[in-house]
Amino acid sequence: MNNVNHALALRIKELLKEKNMTRYRLAINSGVTHSTLKNIMHETVKDNLLSTTILIASGFDMTVSDFLDSPLFYEENLKI
């Protein structure tokens, strides 16, 4: 089981690879600073804001629903 922060980092990593995108490009596309993305990826952020997740999803040219539509975020796979 993953916590939400770990699931978010894994999902970003998965989509970066799938879309052949760098964190820097995601930062530019989403408007989320590169340092914030770095902190999310290294899981040094205690609680990620939904607004940040929405921006990250838009940086991948996805809706937040599509972004969260992953087994990583299924309730039975998360420790909350």
Beta strands, then each sheet from edge to edge (+ up, - down):
strand 1: 2-3
strand 2: 78-79
sheet 1: 1+ 2+
end
